[in-house]
Amino acid sequence: MTILVKQFSSASIINLFGIGLALCIQILVLPSITNTEEYGMYRWIERTGTLFANILVLGLHRTYVKFHSDSTLNKSEFDNAIFARTTAIIIGTLTILTLAPWGLNQFYTLPYFRTEYYSIGTISVGGIAFLMSLRIASTKDKLLIPLFQQNIVLRITLLLVTLLVFYGVINFTQMVLIYGWSFLLLGTMSLLRSWQGTNTTWNFSALSKPLQPKIRSYAKFTIFGSSVDIILATIDVQMLMFLTDFSSVGIYSLAFFFASTIDSIKRPLSQILAPKFSTYWNVSDVQSLNKLNHKSAVIQTIITASILIILITNIEWIFSFIPGGERFNESIPVIQILIVGRLVSSFFGSNGELISTSPFFKMNLRITIIVLILTVLFNLIAIPTLGIKGVAISNVITLLLLNSLRSAFLLYKSEIVPIYFSSILYVIIISLILLFILINIEINGVYKFATTIALLVTTILLFKRNIIKLL
């Protein structure tokens, strides 16, 4: 078994536990303590915090990965420069997004401002800290510790806080505020631990020292690139909120949560691969880049196809556990649309990390801007006419466009194969056969779910050698 597979397997186990906790929170607890409007507000605050985190980190997470293996740099000076800038950003973000609005609100009532919105700042700071922590740890092959803190400890904290609301100890507003500060605290602790494994001497004066021209050049475009990437990733819920209401956001967000379970499982793979891609690009090893992206595509397609089978054949049974689940029934077809989009995206492997760590990172920015503009236009047409189904369809089109343009460019410039048809087709044919069998089996409920899991596990074990050959 390769080091990549071992690292990803360990990370996936952590993520699976995290997803289990998230399912408990999102399906069993939150719907029982919130209405659709409150649920939508909570999810909007969470994703808006993620949006700000990815913008305000100013591309430092990608810059660190890009240059961590550059032999021409003084490692201590480079680490100190990134450390000082990250610390300044964290302090500034907390001040601007949480402390300043709180202070202003003591003297002037901000129109349309709700107390829960203070958590956008704390979640943003926690998000910045986790982004940096995960990327730093990935360059040292020590991803599991910050991953555990983000996926397990943070979600246990959220579960405990939601249970306090359930038993009437605190209210919804207090829950959101406590979660935000917990996010900040855990993220900061994780970041400090990651920095301890680097060459930093905790030198804050490095903030005044300019970065080398090649780092500045990369960082400048990475700031815009990261910002456009995350705006593209969150534009669906932002436009849905502004064009409809929090209730619609709540219904869509539950569907998006199911689809994002795939992203949660695949995300460690991207975090593991990014520094490896960067290293191979630095020595122009196109063969290794192709091989690594091939493995990524196969792993992602197997994961996505498995979750697609589970959800399509069992979604109504899963919804039966949601308190007042009929409120969210509109999200069932949206889940199916989003999952299909994730499946198509998985065919292309990790081309986002591949192009962002390449010498062609500037083109990635141009491609993403084009797709973002088209996505906004799609949403302006689709949301008023089709509602949450429209934003889901727009999401699928966005993924297809983005991956196609990136892959076509990489193929043209570096002969990196965009889709490995033989390997992907092998996985898809087996998945379609399993899906056909499960749809036509006349059993329901827990028996259908158990049969689905058993059939998937049996198939993976049966074809284990073939899968390993693909890797």
C-alpha positions as CSV (number, residue, x, y, z in Angstrom):
1,M,0.0,0.0,0.0
2,T,1.4,3.4,-1.0
3,I,2.1,6.2,1.5
4,L,-0.7,8.2,-0.2
5,V,-3.3,5.5,0.4
6,K,-2.1,5.0,4.0
7,Q,-2.4,8.7,4.8
8,F,-5.7,9.0,3.1
9,S,-7.1,5.9,4.8
10,S,-6.2,7.3,8.2
11,A,-7.6,10.7,7.4
12,S,-10.8,9.1,6.0
13,I,-11.4,7.2,9.3
14,I,-11.2,10.5,11.1
15,N,-13.5,12.1,8.6
16,L,-16.0,9.2,8.8
17,F,-16.3,9.7,12.5
18,G,-16.7,13.4,11.9
19,I,-19.4,12.8,9.3
20,G,-21.2,10.6,11.8
21,L,-21.2,13.3,14.3
22,A,-22.3,15.9,11.7
23,L,-25.2,13.6,10.6
24,C,-26.3,13.3,14.2
25,I,-26.2,17.1,14.6
26,Q,-27.7,18.1,11.2
27,I,-30.4,15.4,11.0
28,L,-31.4,14.6,14.6
29,V,-30.6,17.6,16.8
30,L,-30.7,20.9,14.8
31,P,-34.0,20.2,13.1
32,S,-35.5,19.5,16.5
33,I,-34.4,22.8,18.1
34,T,-34.8,25.1,15.1
35,N,-37.4,26.0,12.4
36,T,-36.3,26.2,8.8
37,E,-35.5,29.9,9.1
38,E,-33.2,29.4,12.1
39,Y,-31.6,26.4,10.5
40,G,-31.0,28.4,7.3
41,M,-29.5,31.3,9.3
42,Y,-27.1,29.0,11.2
43,R,-25.9,27.4,7.9
44,W,-25.6,30.8,6.2
45,I,-23.5,32.1,9.1
46,E,-21.3,29.0,9.0
47,R,-20.7,29.2,5.2
48,T,-20.2,33.0,5.4
49,G,-17.6,32.5,8.0
50,T,-15.9,30.0,5.7
51,L,-16.1,32.6,2.9
52,F,-14.4,35.3,4.9
53,A,-11.8,32.9,6.2
54,N,-10.7,31.8,2.7
55,I,-10.6,35.4,1.5
56,L,-8.9,37.0,4.5
57,V,-6.2,34.3,4.8
58,L,-4.8,36.2,1.8
59,G,-3.6,33.0,0.1
60,L,-0.9,32.4,2.8
61,H,-2.0,28.7,3.1
62,R,-1.3,28.1,-0.6
63,T,1.8,30.2,-0.6
64,Y,3.2,28.1,2.2
65,V,2.5,24.9,0.4
66,K,4.0,26.2,-2.8
67,F,7.3,27.3,-1.4
68,H,7.8,25.0,1.6
69,S,10.1,22.8,-0.5
70,D,11.9,25.6,-2.4
71,S,15.6,24.9,-1.7
72,T,16.6,28.5,-2.6
73,L,14.8,29.9,0.4
74,N,16.0,30.4,4.0
75,K,13.4,28.1,5.8
76,S,13.5,30.0,9.1
77,E,13.0,33.4,7.4
78,F,10.2,32.1,5.2
79,D,8.4,30.4,8.1
80,N,8.7,33.6,10.3
81,A,7.3,35.7,7.4
82,I,4.2,33.5,7.0
83,F,3.8,33.2,10.8
84,A,3.9,37.0,11.4
85,R,1.5,37.7,8.6
86,T,-0.9,35.0,9.7
87,T,-1.0,36.3,13.2
88,A,-1.6,39.9,12.1
89,I,-4.5,38.7,9.8
90,I,-6.1,36.7,12.7
91,I,-6.0,39.7,15.1
92,G,-7.3,42.1,12.4
93,T,-10.1,39.8,11.4
94,L,-11.3,39.3,14.9
95,T,-11.2,43.1,15.5
96,I,-13.0,44.0,12.3
97,L,-15.7,41.3,12.1
98,T,-16.5,40.8,15.8
99,L,-15.1,43.3,18.2
100,A,-15.8,46.5,16.1
101,P,-19.5,45.6,15.3
102,W,-20.0,44.8,19.0
103,G,-18.5,48.1,20.1
104,L,-20.4,50.1,17.5
105,N,-23.6,48.3,18.5
106,Q,-23.3,49.6,22.0
107,F,-23.8,53.2,20.8
108,Y,-25.7,52.8,17.6
109,T,-28.3,50.2,16.6
110,L,-27.2,48.6,13.4
111,P,-30.2,48.1,11.0
112,Y,-30.9,44.4,10.2
113,F,-28.1,43.3,12.4
114,R,-28.8,40.2,14.5
115,T,-26.7,39.1,17.6
116,E,-26.0,35.8,15.9
117,Y,-24.0,37.6,13.2
118,Y,-21.1,38.2,15.7
119,S,-20.2,34.6,15.1
120,I,-19.3,35.3,11.5
121,G,-16.1,36.9,12.8
122,T,-15.1,34.2,15.3
123,I,-15.9,31.4,12.7
124,S,-13.8,33.4,10.2
125,V,-10.8,33.5,12.6
126,G,-11.1,29.8,13.5
127,G,-11.4,29.0,9.8
128,I,-8.2,31.0,9.0
129,A,-6.4,29.1,11.8
130,F,-7.5,25.7,10.6
131,L,-6.7,26.5,7.0
132,M,-3.1,27.4,7.9
133,S,-2.8,24.5,10.4
134,L,-3.9,21.9,7.9
135,R,-1.7,23.1,5.1
136,I,1.4,23.4,7.4
137,A,0.8,19.9,8.8
138,S,0.3,18.5,5.3
139,T,3.8,19.5,4.3
140,K,5.2,17.6,7.3
141,D,2.9,14.5,6.7
142,K,1.3,15.2,10.0
143,L,-2.2,16.1,8.8
144,L,-4.1,13.8,11.2
145,I,-3.8,15.9,14.4
146,P,-5.4,19.2,13.1
147,L,-7.9,17.1,11.0
148,F,-9.0,15.4,14.2
149,Q,-9.4,18.7,16.0
150,Q,-11.5,20.2,13.2
151,N,-13.6,17.1,12.4
152,I,-14.1,15.4,15.7
153,V,-13.4,17.8,18.6
154,L,-15.2,20.8,17.0
155,R,-18.2,18.7,16.1
156,I,-18.4,17.2,19.6
157,T,-18.4,20.7,20.9
158,L,-21.2,21.7,18.6
159,L,-23.2,18.5,19.5
160,L,-22.9,19.4,23.2
161,V,-24.0,23.0,22.6
162,T,-27.0,21.9,20.6
163,L,-28.0,19.5,23.3
164,L,-27.9,22.4,25.8
165,V,-30.5,24.1,23.6
166,F,-32.5,20.9,23.3
167,Y,-32.8,20.7,27.1
168,G,-33.5,24.4,27.5
169,V,-30.3,25.4,29.2
170,I,-29.4,28.0,26.6
171,N,-31.2,29.5,23.5
172,F,-30.5,29.4,19.8
173,T,-28.6,32.7,19.8
174,Q,-26.3,31.6,22.6
175,M,-25.7,28.4,20.8
176,V,-24.4,30.2,17.7
177,L,-22.2,32.5,19.8
178,I,-20.7,29.7,21.8
179,Y,-20.0,27.6,18.7
180,G,-18.2,30.6,17.1
181,W,-15.9,31.1,20.0
182,S,-15.2,27.4,20.3
183,F,-14.3,27.4,16.6
184,L,-11.8,30.2,17.2
185,L,-10.3,28.6,20.3
186,L,-9.8,25.1,18.7
187,G,-8.5,26.6,15.4
188,T,-5.9,28.8,17.3
189,M,-4.7,25.8,19.4
190,S,-4.4,23.7,16.2
191,L,-2.4,26.4,14.4
192,L,0.0,26.9,17.3
193,R,0.7,23.2,17.4
194,S,1.4,23.1,13.7
195,W,3.8,26.0,13.9
196,Q,5.8,24.1,16.6
197,G,6.9,21.6,13.9
198,T,8.3,24.3,11.6
199,N,11.4,26.5,11.5
200,T,9.7,29.6,12.9
201,T,11.3,31.4,15.8
202,W,8.0,33.2,16.6
203,N,9.5,36.4,15.3
204,F,6.7,39.0,14.9
205,S,9.2,41.6,13.5
206,A,9.3,39.5,10.3
207,L,6.0,41.3,9.4
208,S,8.0,44.4,8.4
209,K,10.4,42.4,6.1
210,P,9.3,42.2,2.5
211,L,8.9,38.8,0.9
212,Q,11.0,37.8,-2.1
213,P,9.7,38.9,-5.5
214,K,8.8,35.4,-6.7
215,I,6.8,34.8,-3.4
216,R,5.1,38.2,-3.7
217,S,4.2,37.5,-7.3
218,Y,2.7,34.1,-6.5
219,A,0.9,35.5,-3.3
220,K,-0.6,38.4,-5.2
221,F,-2.4,36.1,-7.6
222,T,-3.1,33.5,-4.9
223,I,-5.0,36.1,-2.9
224,F,-7.3,36.7,-5.8
225,G,-7.4,33.1,-6.8
226,S,-8.4,31.9,-3.3
227,S,-11.0,34.6,-3.0
228,V,-12.6,33.8,-6.3
229,D,-12.5,30.1,-5.6
230,I,-14.3,30.4,-2.3
231,I,-16.8,33.0,-3.7
232,L,-17.6,30.4,-6.4
233,A,-18.0,27.7,-3.8
234,T,-20.4,29.7,-1.6
235,I,-22.2,31.8,-4.3
236,D,-25.1,29.4,-4.3
237,V,-26.2,30.0,-0.7
238,Q,-25.4,33.7,-0.8
239,M,-27.5,34.4,-3.9
240,L,-30.3,32.1,-2.6
241,M,-30.4,34.2,0.7
242,F,-30.5,37.5,-1.1
243,L,-33.0,36.4,-3.7
244,T,-35.3,34.4,-1.4
245,D,-35.2,34.0,2.4
246,F,-33.5,32.1,5.2
247,S,-36.2,29.4,5.1
248,S,-35.2,28.5,1.5
249,V,-31.6,28.6,2.5
250,G,-32.4,26.1,5.3
251,I,-34.0,23.6,2.9
252,Y,-31.2,24.0,0.4
253,S,-28.5,23.8,3.1
254,L,-29.8,20.4,4.3
255,A,-29.5,19.1,0.7
256,F,-26.0,20.7,0.4
257,F,-25.0,19.1,3.6
258,F,-25.6,15.6,2.2
259,A,-23.6,16.4,-0.9
260,S,-20.8,18.0,1.1
261,T,-20.3,14.7,3.0
262,I,-18.5,13.7,-0.2
263,D,-16.3,16.8,-0.1
264,S,-15.5,16.1,3.6
265,I,-14.2,12.7,2.8
266,K,-12.3,13.8,-0.2
267,R,-10.8,17.0,1.3
268,P,-7.9,15.3,3.2
269,L,-6.9,13.8,-0.2
270,S,-6.5,17.3,-1.6
271,Q,-4.7,18.5,1.5
272,I,-2.3,15.6,1.2
273,L,-1.7,16.0,-2.5
274,A,-1.2,19.8,-2.7
275,P,2.4,19.8,-1.3
276,K,3.2,16.7,-3.4
277,F,2.0,18.4,-6.5
278,S,4.0,21.4,-5.6
279,T,7.2,19.4,-5.2
280,Y,6.7,17.6,-8.6
281,W,6.0,20.9,-10.4
282,N,9.2,22.4,-8.9
283,V,11.2,19.6,-10.6
284,S,9.0,19.5,-13.7
285,D,8.1,15.8,-13.1
286,V,5.0,15.5,-15.4
287,Q,4.9,11.7,-15.2
288,S,4.6,11.7,-11.4
289,L,1.9,14.5,-11.7
290,N,-0.1,12.4,-14.1
291,K,0.3,9.3,-11.9
292,L,-0.8,11.1,-8.7
293,N,-3.8,12.7,-10.3
294,H,-4.8,9.4,-11.8
295,K,-4.9,7.9,-8.3
296,S,-6.8,10.9,-7.0
297,A,-9.4,10.5,-9.7
298,V,-9.9,6.8,-9.0
299,I,-10.2,7.3,-5.2
300,Q,-12.6,10.2,-5.6
301,T,-14.8,8.3,-8.1
302,I,-15.1,5.3,-5.8
303,I,-16.0,7.4,-2.8
304,T,-18.5,9.5,-4.7
305,A,-20.1,6.6,-6.4
306,S,-20.5,4.7,-3.1
307,I,-22.2,7.7,-1.4
308,L,-24.4,8.3,-4.4
309,I,-25.6,4.6,-4.2
310,I,-26.3,4.9,-0.5
311,L,-28.2,8.2,-0.8
312,I,-30.3,7.5,-3.9
313,T,-31.5,4.1,-2.6
314,N,-32.1,5.2,1.0
315,I,-32.8,8.9,1.1
316,E,-36.5,8.7,2.0
317,W,-35.7,6.3,4.9
318,I,-32.9,8.7,6.1
319,F,-35.4,11.6,6.0
320,S,-37.8,9.7,8.2
321,F,-35.4,10.3,11.2
322,I,-35.5,14.1,10.8
323,P,-37.8,15.7,13.3
324,G,-40.5,17.3,11.2
325,G,-38.8,15.9,8.2
326,E,-41.7,16.9,5.9
327,R,-40.5,20.5,6.1
328,F,-37.3,19.4,4.2
329,N,-38.9,17.1,1.6
330,E,-38.3,19.6,-1.1
331,S,-34.5,19.1,-0.7
332,I,-34.6,15.4,-1.7
333,P,-34.5,16.0,-5.5
334,V,-31.9,18.7,-4.9
335,I,-29.7,16.1,-3.1
336,Q,-29.8,13.9,-6.1
337,I,-28.9,16.7,-8.5
338,L,-25.9,17.8,-6.3
339,I,-24.6,14.3,-5.9
340,V,-24.6,13.7,-9.7
341,G,-22.6,16.9,-10.0
342,R,-20.0,15.7,-7.4
343,L,-19.7,12.4,-9.3
344,V,-18.9,14.1,-12.6
345,S,-16.4,16.4,-10.8
346,S,-14.6,13.4,-9.3
347,F,-13.7,12.1,-12.8
348,F,-11.2,15.0,-13.1
349,G,-9.2,14.1,-10.0
350,S,-7.6,17.0,-8.0
351,N,-7.1,19.4,-10.9
352,G,-7.8,22.4,-8.6
353,E,-4.8,21.6,-6.4
354,L,-2.9,20.6,-9.6
355,I,-3.3,23.9,-11.4
356,S,-3.0,26.1,-8.3
357,T,0.4,24.7,-7.4
358,S,1.6,24.8,-11.0
359,P,3.5,27.5,-13.0
360,F,0.1,28.3,-14.6
361,F,-1.6,29.5,-11.4
362,K,-2.4,32.8,-13.1
363,M,-4.5,31.0,-15.7
364,N,-6.4,29.3,-12.9
365,L,-7.5,32.7,-11.7
366,R,-8.8,33.7,-15.1
367,I,-10.7,30.5,-15.6
368,T,-12.3,30.8,-12.2
369,I,-13.4,34.4,-12.8
370,I,-15.0,33.4,-16.1
371,V,-16.9,30.5,-14.4
372,L,-17.9,32.8,-11.5
373,I,-19.5,35.3,-13.9
374,L,-21.3,32.6,-15.7
375,T,-22.5,31.1,-12.4
376,V,-23.9,34.4,-11.2
377,L,-25.8,34.7,-14.5
378,F,-27.1,31.1,-14.3
379,N,-28.3,31.8,-10.7
380,L,-30.0,35.0,-11.6
381,I,-32.1,33.1,-14.2
382,A,-32.5,29.8,-12.4
383,I,-33.3,30.8,-8.8
384,P,-36.4,33.0,-9.6
385,T,-37.8,30.3,-12.0
386,L,-36.8,27.0,-10.4
387,G,-36.0,27.9,-6.7
388,I,-33.7,25.7,-4.9
389,K,-33.6,23.2,-7.8
390,G,-32.3,26.0,-10.0
391,V,-29.4,26.8,-7.7
392,A,-28.6,23.0,-7.6
393,I,-28.6,22.7,-11.4
394,S,-26.4,25.9,-11.5
395,N,-24.0,24.2,-9.1
396,V,-23.6,21.2,-11.3
397,I,-23.0,23.3,-14.4
398,T,-20.4,25.3,-12.5
399,L,-18.5,22.2,-11.4
400,L,-18.6,20.8,-15.0
401,L,-17.4,24.1,-16.5
402,L,-14.6,24.7,-14.0
403,N,-13.2,21.2,-14.2
404,S,-13.4,21.0,-18.0
405,L,-11.6,24.3,-18.5
406,R,-8.9,23.6,-16.0
407,S,-8.3,20.1,-17.4
408,A,-8.2,21.3,-21.0
409,F,-5.6,23.9,-20.2
410,L,-3.4,21.4,-18.3
411,L,-3.7,19.0,-21.2
412,Y,-2.7,21.7,-23.7
413,K,0.2,23.1,-21.6
414,S,1.7,20.0,-19.9
415,E,0.1,17.0,-21.4
416,I,-1.6,16.1,-18.1
417,V,-4.4,13.7,-18.9
418,P,-7.8,15.2,-17.8
419,I,-9.9,12.0,-17.4
420,Y,-8.6,8.4,-17.2
421,F,-11.5,6.9,-19.0
422,S,-10.7,3.2,-18.7
423,S,-10.3,3.4,-14.9
424,I,-13.3,5.6,-14.4
425,L,-15.5,3.6,-16.7
426,Y,-14.6,0.4,-14.7
427,V,-15.9,2.0,-11.5
428,I,-19.0,3.5,-13.1
429,I,-20.1,0.2,-14.7
430,I,-19.9,-1.6,-11.4
431,S,-21.7,1.2,-9.7
432,L,-24.6,1.2,-12.2
433,I,-25.0,-2.6,-11.8
434,L,-25.2,-2.2,-8.0
435,L,-27.6,0.7,-8.3
436,F,-29.9,-1.3,-10.6
437,I,-29.9,-4.3,-8.2
438,L,-30.7,-2.1,-5.1
439,I,-33.4,-0.1,-6.8
440,N,-35.2,-3.3,-7.9
441,I,-34.9,-5.1,-4.5
442,E,-38.4,-5.0,-2.9
443,I,-37.2,-4.3,0.7
444,N,-37.3,-1.0,2.5
445,G,-36.1,0.8,5.6
446,V,-33.2,-0.5,7.7
447,Y,-33.1,-3.7,5.7
448,K,-32.6,-1.8,2.5
449,F,-29.9,0.3,4.1
450,A,-28.1,-2.7,5.6
451,T,-28.3,-4.5,2.2
452,T,-26.8,-1.5,0.5
453,I,-23.8,-1.3,2.9
454,A,-23.3,-5.1,2.7
455,L,-23.3,-5.1,-1.1
456,L,-20.9,-2.1,-1.3
457,V,-18.5,-3.7,1.2
458,T,-18.7,-7.1,-0.6
459,T,-18.0,-5.5,-4.0
460,I,-15.0,-3.5,-2.7
461,L,-13.5,-6.7,-1.2
462,L,-14.3,-8.7,-4.3
463,F,-12.6,-6.2,-6.6
464,K,-9.9,-5.2,-4.0
465,R,-7.0,-6.4,-6.2
466,N,-8.3,-4.6,-9.2
467,I,-8.8,-1.4,-7.3
468,I,-5.2,-1.6,-5.9
469,K,-3.9,-2.1,-9.5
470,L,-5.7,1.1,-10.5
471,L,-3.8,2.9,-7.6
